[in-house]
Amino acid sequence: MPRFVVALSLEGRPCLVVGGDADALRRAQRLHACGGRVRSISEAYEPDTARGLDEAGIERVVRRPTRDDVLAMRPFVAVSTPRDEGLSRDLAAWCAETGALLCCVDQPAHSNWAHTAIVDAGELTVGISSGGTAPSLLVRLRDALTAGFDDEFADFTRHLAALRARTEPARRRAVLDAALEGLRVELRVTLPKWR
């Protein structure tokens, strides 16, 4: 089924991350970098994950998450990385009570959203989604796009943002179209033998 992809504004919004592994750390750091007020809850944390959360100033609670945690926090978004069917089912019920968006990694039956593979280049953020069905493919695509969007491209996006900011609204489209004249994007995909 097609997914409706959005870019959420998380500034100042509560975000819950359940899990103590490297995957949970990466997701917590991304939510935190986007301005979310992140709380991490897990029965146990890998040492590098605990250190990374502490260094980022992300609140870390050591215990199994409860309904009271979710109801009190009322997260805007929640992410769970343990592949624990019972926990995921509980989180889905609790998040439904509060209206929170929930992603249980690799468990789409308990999720109402799926992560996108993110590529950042200057002022550009590209998100690629498979709706949770092909995460390994997304990693390959993300890595290829990251390699293609070099430092010069990132600088070019900042140039365009500055140009847009200093151009009066009535002229923006024409000015930006002119600045993009000559831009060329090429994409080529080589598939493995699969048929």
C-alpha positions as CSV (number, residue, x, y, z in Angstrom):
1,M,0.0,0.0,0.0
2,P,1.4,3.5,-0.8
3,R,2.5,5.6,2.2
4,F,2.0,9.3,2.8
5,V,5.4,10.6,3.5
6,V,5.7,13.8,5.6
7,A,8.5,15.8,7.3
8,L,7.4,16.3,10.9
9,S,8.3,19.3,13.0
10,L,9.5,17.9,16.3
11,E,10.7,21.1,17.9
12,G,9.9,20.9,21.6
13,R,7.6,17.9,21.2
14,P,8.0,14.8,23.5
15,C,9.5,11.8,21.8
16,L,9.8,8.3,23.3
17,V,12.4,5.8,22.3
18,V,12.1,2.3,23.7
19,G,15.2,0.1,23.5
20,G,18.8,0.0,24.6
21,D,20.6,-1.0,21.4
22,A,22.6,0.9,18.8
23,D,19.5,1.2,16.7
24,A,17.7,2.9,19.5
25,L,20.6,5.3,20.0
26,R,20.7,6.3,16.4
27,R,16.9,7.0,16.3
28,A,17.0,8.9,19.6
29,Q,19.9,11.0,18.4
30,R,18.0,11.8,15.1
31,L,14.8,12.8,17.1
32,H,17.0,14.9,19.4
33,A,18.8,16.6,16.5
34,C,15.4,17.5,15.1
35,G,14.5,19.4,18.3
36,G,12.4,16.6,20.0
37,R,12.4,16.3,23.8
38,V,13.6,12.7,23.9
39,R,13.2,10.2,26.7
40,S,14.7,6.7,26.4
41,I,13.3,3.8,28.3
42,S,14.8,0.3,28.3
43,E,15.3,-2.6,30.8
44,A,19.0,-2.6,29.8
45,Y,21.4,-0.5,27.7
46,E,24.4,-1.5,25.7
47,P,27.4,0.5,27.1
48,D,27.9,2.5,23.9
49,T,24.2,3.3,23.7
50,A,24.1,4.5,27.3
51,R,27.2,6.6,26.8
52,G,25.8,8.1,23.6
53,L,22.5,9.0,25.2
54,D,24.2,10.5,28.2
55,E,26.6,12.5,26.0
56,A,23.6,13.9,24.0
57,G,21.8,14.9,27.2
58,I,18.9,12.5,26.4
59,E,17.0,11.3,29.5
60,R,17.5,7.6,30.1
61,V,15.3,5.4,32.3
62,V,16.3,1.9,33.1
63,R,13.2,-0.4,33.4
64,R,10.5,-1.9,31.2
65,P,8.2,0.8,29.8
66,T,4.7,1.0,31.3
67,R,1.3,2.3,30.3
68,D,1.8,5.0,32.9
69,D,5.0,6.1,31.2
70,V,3.2,6.6,27.9
71,L,0.1,8.2,29.4
72,A,2.1,10.7,31.5
73,M,4.5,11.6,28.7
74,R,2.0,11.7,25.9
75,P,4.6,11.4,23.2
76,F,4.1,12.9,19.8
77,V,6.1,10.1,18.3
78,A,7.4,6.9,19.8
79,V,9.9,4.4,18.4
80,S,10.6,0.9,19.7
81,T,13.5,-1.2,18.6
82,P,13.1,-4.5,20.6
83,R,11.6,-7.2,18.5
84,D,9.3,-8.1,21.4
85,E,5.8,-9.0,20.3
86,G,4.2,-8.5,23.7
87,L,5.9,-5.1,24.3
88,S,5.0,-3.9,20.8
89,R,1.4,-4.9,21.3
90,D,1.2,-3.0,24.6
91,L,3.0,0.0,23.2
92,A,0.5,0.1,20.3
93,A,-2.4,0.1,22.6
94,W,-0.9,2.7,24.9
95,C,0.1,5.0,22.1
96,A,-3.4,4.7,20.6
97,E,-4.8,6.0,23.8
98,T,-2.7,9.1,23.6
99,G,-2.8,9.6,19.8
100,A,1.0,9.1,19.6
101,L,2.6,8.0,16.3
102,L,4.3,4.6,16.9
103,C,7.0,2.8,14.9
104,C,7.9,-0.7,16.2
105,V,11.0,-1.5,14.1
106,D,10.4,-4.6,11.9
107,Q,6.9,-5.0,13.2
108,P,4.6,-3.2,10.9
109,A,1.5,-4.8,12.4
110,H,2.1,-2.7,15.6
111,S,3.2,0.5,13.8
112,N,1.3,3.4,12.2
113,W,4.4,4.8,10.6
114,A,7.7,3.6,9.3
115,H,11.1,5.2,9.3
116,T,12.5,6.6,6.1
117,A,16.1,6.4,5.1
118,I,17.4,9.9,5.5
119,V,20.1,11.7,3.4
120,D,21.2,15.2,4.6
121,A,23.1,17.5,2.3
122,G,23.3,21.1,3.3
123,E,19.7,22.5,3.3
124,L,18.3,19.4,1.6
125,T,16.9,16.4,3.4
126,V,15.8,13.4,1.3
127,G,13.7,10.7,2.8
128,I,13.1,7.3,1.1
129,S,10.5,4.9,2.3
130,S,9.4,1.3,1.6
131,G,6.8,1.3,4.2
132,G,8.9,-1.0,6.3
133,T,9.1,-3.7,3.7
134,A,12.6,-3.3,2.3
135,P,15.0,-1.7,4.9
136,S,18.1,-3.2,3.4
137,L,17.3,-1.7,0.0
138,L,16.8,1.7,1.6
139,V,20.2,1.5,3.2
140,R,21.8,0.9,-0.2
141,L,19.9,3.8,-1.8
142,R,20.7,6.1,1.1
143,D,24.4,5.3,0.9
144,A,24.4,5.9,-2.9
145,L,22.6,9.2,-2.5
146,T,24.9,10.3,0.3
147,A,27.9,9.6,-1.9
148,G,26.4,11.6,-4.7
149,F,25.5,14.7,-2.6
150,D,29.1,15.9,-2.0
151,D,30.2,19.0,-0.1
152,E,29.9,21.2,-3.1
153,F,26.3,20.2,-3.6
154,A,25.6,20.9,0.1
155,D,27.1,24.4,-0.4
156,F,24.9,24.9,-3.4
157,T,21.8,24.1,-1.4
158,R,22.9,26.8,1.2
159,H,23.4,29.2,-1.7
160,L,19.9,28.6,-2.9
161,A,18.4,29.0,0.6
162,A,20.2,32.3,1.0
163,L,19.1,33.4,-2.5
164,R,15.5,32.6,-1.7
165,A,15.7,34.4,1.6
166,R,16.9,37.7,0.1
167,T,14.5,37.6,-3.0
168,E,11.1,39.2,-2.7
169,P,8.3,36.6,-2.9
170,A,6.9,37.8,-6.2
171,R,10.2,37.1,-7.9
172,R,11.4,33.9,-6.1
173,R,10.3,31.4,-8.6
174,A,11.9,33.1,-11.6
175,V,15.1,33.8,-9.6
176,L,15.5,30.3,-8.3
177,D,14.6,28.7,-11.7
178,A,17.4,30.8,-13.3
179,A,19.8,29.8,-10.5
180,L,19.0,26.1,-11.3
181,E,19.5,26.5,-15.0
182,G,22.1,23.9,-16.0
183,L,21.5,21.6,-13.0
184,R,21.5,18.0,-14.2
185,V,20.7,14.9,-12.2
186,E,21.5,11.5,-13.4
187,L,20.3,8.2,-11.8
188,R,21.3,4.7,-12.9
189,V,20.4,1.6,-11.0
190,T,22.0,-1.8,-11.7
191,L,20.0,-4.7,-10.4
192,P,21.3,-8.1,-9.4
193,K,20.0,-11.2,-11.1
194,W,16.6,-11.8,-9.5
195,R,14.4,-13.4,-12.2
